[in-house]
Amino acid sequence: MAAPEPLTLELIKSLTEQVDVDRGHEVARLKRVDAYMQGEQDLPYLPQNATVEFRQLRERARLNLLPLIVDSSADALRISGYRTPGAKDDSPTWKSWQTAGMDAKHAKLISSAVANGCSYASVVRGTPSAVVKCYSARQAFAIYDDPTSDVYPEYVLLTKTNGTIKGLVDDNYFYDIGRNADGQLIVKGLTPHMMGKCPFIRITPDMDLEGRHIGEVEPHIRLQDRLTQSIMDMLIVSNYGAHRIVLASGIEQPKDPVTKKPIPIEVSAKRILTTPAADARLATAAGTPLDGYLRVIDQAAAHMAIASRTPAQALMADLTNIGEGTLTASGQGHDSKIAGYKLQLGEQFEALLQLMAFADGRVDEEPDAEVTWADIGVRSLAQVSDPLVKLAQGLAIPPQVLWSKIPGFTQQDISESIRLQKEQDPITALKAAGFAVKDSIMASSKSDAGGSWLPATAPAPAGGAPAPAATGAG
């Protein structure tokens, strides 16, 4: 079969020109998001003639809560397995997932998607199994015919973080793209990937019907700037106005006997001011209280928690003024957000796993296999153990069904528990020892002459001679 025809240079140039406007806007947007994620956010205004001290206070006002918002969502999204409903074990593709290092990689994929709006994973054939590579939204730009419905893109532009194009991928080839000395776009080489489709899956936790996905950083940048301004205001007041001021009048300032220059009067907690002047007056001016400024800072952090549906305790140190109902509502909003994220991400990671199965040559992969999510809650074992026991005993739910609800219990832990349970089962132990045990010990213990539960061949005695075959009726 003849190899598919690669794209012409003219078509590649046309594609890049068509998306340059949208891609340029995306590059600028993602650059700003990345700056805030790295703590390089915009700082409050200062006039050009501001002193060094004011500029230092502005730098100290940096308190970036946006990474905490991203982490609170991303940390709750961890995949622990991939199996067909009702199956006892994970799909064979789950082994390929682990071989490809996706236990760790998928966490970074999700974190990048939560921050930037989307990320990408590519799949190619490899040895011993599929090879998966991950890209941030700054490293890849996908072009879809229908961005809300299509699983696979038509083309993917691979870019540097500054927006420079370095590659293109279509249904058949990886194109290595560069520029010549004159700045003209050229194709330096191409490599067939033999996947039959553009092998990229977009990972996005929240996309609307128009294909927009902006992540959890950009919508809250203004709230972050407001928080920074409030912190700077507090630092200025605490630096210049929060200290008590001593006022004195009618006191003649002493002078140096040699230079005749006035000597500053030192005021501290160790000194008592006295003066012989009859008309001298001493007074103090209280410092500016900081309580109001601290409340404004807490309010700004609380508004960020409400707007982002992040638990208040993740962003605020002082929760004394936050009611229990508000904290509960904050946690419920976060749980609802995570549940919505899992719906979209689950479909996308299932498509990724199916693409990995195709790369491994398993075309009969079960189409209804689903990913399972790890329970990464902040609940303690004591908080969940009693409800789980009540569910098992009161509703007769098999304990094995509830194992996945145990905090920190992974799919590997569940598989190991099943294996150990089988080994400890007395019927299984008898069968492993060579005993012909019927499905029901009770049935074989009655008058059924054919229900022998003794071993077909008794163990050899210590002397080494084989023992005669045991006989007997059950």
Secondary structure, DSSP 8 states (H G I E B T S, - for coil): --------HHHHHHHHHHHHHHHHHHHHHHHHHHHHHTT--------TT--HHHHHHHHHT----HHHHHHHHHTT--EEEEE-TT-SS--THHHHHHHTTHHHHHHHHHHHHHHHS-EEEEEE--SSS-EEEEEETTTEEEE-SSTTT-SS-SEEEEE-TTS-EEEEE-SSEEEEEEE-TT--EEEEEEEE---SS--EEEE-S---TT----TTTGGGHHHHHHHHHHHHHHHHHHHHTSS-EEEEES----B-TTT--B------TT-------TT-EEEEE----SHHHHHHHHHHHHHHHHHHT--HHHH-S--TTS-HHHHHHHHHHHHHHHHHHHHHHHHHHHHHHHHHHHHTT-TT--TT-EEEE----S--HHHHHHHHHHHHHHS---HHHHGGGSTT--HHHHHHHHHHHHHH-HHHHHHHTTB---S-HHHHTSS-TT---SBSS----TTS----------
